[in-house]
């Protein structure tokens, strides 16, 4: 089944706010690229999978994008029905951007792209920016290959570059990941960038990494209950 099959139907005529020319081809792939084919668009989706983000936060986690281009891409995404801008509830101030249902339907597309691109990573280049949470989707996929589909669970991931938390299992309606540790995580994974890259490109299975000590698993408060904990504990 196509990874786009879960996406809601969308009119083929240009949407209000569209900022790029259409390929003008009666082809599903071309229509998809009309929406997400511009540079930076899918990386913005990657960031918004973490939940609502302020413009300044998006700009900080998309090094290299200019303010004008980011503003244009966000406007385009609103016009395509991929994201929406809303005012934060009080006492917070300002606005945030968040994905719509159509935008969240791009999750399997981004997961497949990350898997396809992982073998090309190699070693980090001197000019490469690094964010710990950029490993969220590849690691979510690696955990899924070990545990299979199941109830949603929360994992804390600790890398030399920082920590983030990750929701696995049945895709929740809320954020798929977030910055920093999680107080209620069911398990904690500690690993380095090299192990992340190997898990992402498939050259290392999570179970093998756990057995070899490349991926270290701990269970906060000693808890080992639930399908996720059982799968990770058994792998070790």
Residue pairs with C-beta under 8 A, 6 or more apart in sequence:
3 108
3 109
3 112
4 28
4 32
4 105
4 109
6 105
6 108
7 102
7 105
7 106
8 101
8 102
8 105
10 31
10 35
10 80
10 81
10 102
12 26
12 31
14 22
15 79
15 80
15 81
16 79
17 75
17 76
17 78
17 79
17 80
18 34
18 76
18 79
18 80
19 72
19 75
19 76
19 79
20 34
20 37
20 38
20 76
22 30
22 34
23 30
23 31
23 33
23 34
24 30
25 31
35 41
35 80
35 82
36 42
36 45
36 80
36 82
36 106
36 109
38 73
38 76
40 62
40 65
40 69
40 70
40 73
41 73
41 76
41 77
41 82
42 106
42 109
42 110
42 113
43 62
44 58
44 62
44 70
44 73
44 74
44 77
44 83
45 77
45 82
45 83
45 99
45 103
45 106
45 110
46 110
46 134
46 137
47 53
47 58
47 61
47 62
48 58
48 83
48 97
48 98
48 99
48 103
49 99
49 104
49 107
49 110
49 136
49 137
49 175
49 176
49 177
50 133
50 136
50 175
50 176
50 177
50 178
50 179
51 98
51 174
51 175
51 178
52 86
52 88
52 96
52 97
52 98
53 61
53 96
53 97
53 98
54 94
54 95
54 96
54 97
55 70
55 71
55 74
55 95
55 97
58 70
58 74
58 97
59 65
59 67
59 70
61 131
61 133
62 70
63 129
64 129
65 73
74 83
74 85
74 97
77 83
77 97
77 103
78 84
78 85
80 102
81 100
81 102
81 103
82 99
82 100
82 102
82 103
82 106
83 97
83 98
83 99
83 100
83 103
84 97
84 98
84 100
85 95
85 96
85 97
86 95
86 96
86 98
87 94
87 95
88 94
88 95
88 96
107 171
107 176
110 137
111 137
111 140
111 141
114 137
114 138
114 141
114 200
115 138
115 141
115 200
115 201
115 202
118 138
118 197
118 200
118 201
118 202
119 201
121 197
121 200
121 201
124 130
124 193
130 161
130 193
131 161
131 162
132 157
132 159
132 161
132 162
132 163
132 164
133 162
133 164
133 177
133 178
133 179
135 157
135 159
135 196
135 200
136 157
136 164
136 166
136 176
136 177
137 176
138 196
138 199
138 200
139 157
139 166
139 189
139 196
139 199
139 200
140 166
140 167
140 168
140 176
140 177
141 200
142 199
142 200
142 205
142 206
143 155
143 166
143 168
143 206
143 228
144 168
144 169
145 205
145 206
146 205
146 206
146 207
146 231
146 232
146 235
147 168
147 169
147 227
147 228
147 231
147 232
148 231
149 169
149 170
150 169
150 170
150 227
150 228
151 169
151 170
151 226
151 227
152 167
152 168
152 169
152 170
152 171
152 172
153 167
153 168
153 169
153 186
153 187
153 226
153 227
153 228
154 165
154 166
154 167
154 168
154 182
154 184
154 185
154 186
155 165
155 166
155 167
155 168
155 182
155 185
155 186
155 187
155 188
155 189
155 228
156 163
156 164
156 165
156 166
156 181
156 182
156 185
156 187
156 188
156 189
156 220
157 163
157 164
157 165
157 166
157 188
157 189
157 190
157 191
158 181
158 188
158 189
158 190
158 191
159 190
159 191
159 192
159 193
159 196
160 192
160 193
161 193
162 179
163 179
163 180
163 181
164 177
164 178
164 179
164 180
165 177
165 178
165 180
165 181
165 182
165 185
166 176
166 177
167 174
167 175
167 176
167 177
168 228
169 228
185 220
186 219
186 220
186 223
186 226
186 228
186 229
187 217
187 218
187 219
187 220
187 228
187 229
187 232
188 217
188 218
188 219
188 220
189 215
189 216
189 217
190 215
190 216
190 217
190 218
191 199
191 209
191 214
191 215
191 216
195 204
195 209
195 214
195 215
198 204
198 209
198 214
199 205
199 206
199 209
199 215
204 214
206 215
206 235
207 235
209 215
210 216
210 217
210 232
210 235
210 236
211 235
211 236
217 232
217 233
217 235
217 236
219 229
219 233
223 229
224 230
224 233
